Amino acid sequence: MPVVLEQPVPDFQAQATGGQTVSLAALRGRQVVLYFYPKDSTPGCTTEGQGFRDRHDEFQAANTLVFGVSRDGLKSHENFKSKQAFPFELISDKEEQLCRLFDVIKLKKLYGKEYLGIDRSTFLIDEDGVLRQEWRGVKVPGHVDAVLAAARALQQSR
């Protein structure tokens, strides 16, 4: 069952870069941004990741952890993270557990062919594990600024 705004997000465990297992329950007490992107090392995904990288200290100041999520494997994620010097972890969701939970797999078209892919989306979860904001069908320019503003506002409301 997909997540719903203003409701607790079910706990999950997922493999991430750095040999980490990410668990929502273990992140309680911190705000969490999960940004779903289609594919490592593609232009839009690189630009989006660089935006989160460049504002990382500001997210940290707002008590917010950022995680990128895609269906790529850990080896691809490690290369992407290293090449771009991302200071946050990338979650590998090859089994689409998180993609289904956050309902981000959509029918897409490329050169007239239809396929199922990740709809670029971002979710802001509060310190208690409640989904407070979502952005679906994200356009990269200005997106990181909007997410940071929401994270700051949520932190200040506590």
Secondary structure, DSSP 8 states (H G I E B T S, - for coil): ----TTSB----EEEEGGGEEEETGGGTTSEEEEEE-S-TT-HHHHHHHHHHHHTHHHHHHTTEEEEEEESS-HHHHHHHHHHHT-SSEEEE-TT-HHHHHTT-EEEEEETTEEEEEE--EEEEE-TTSBEEEEE-S--STTHHHHHHHHHHHHHHT-
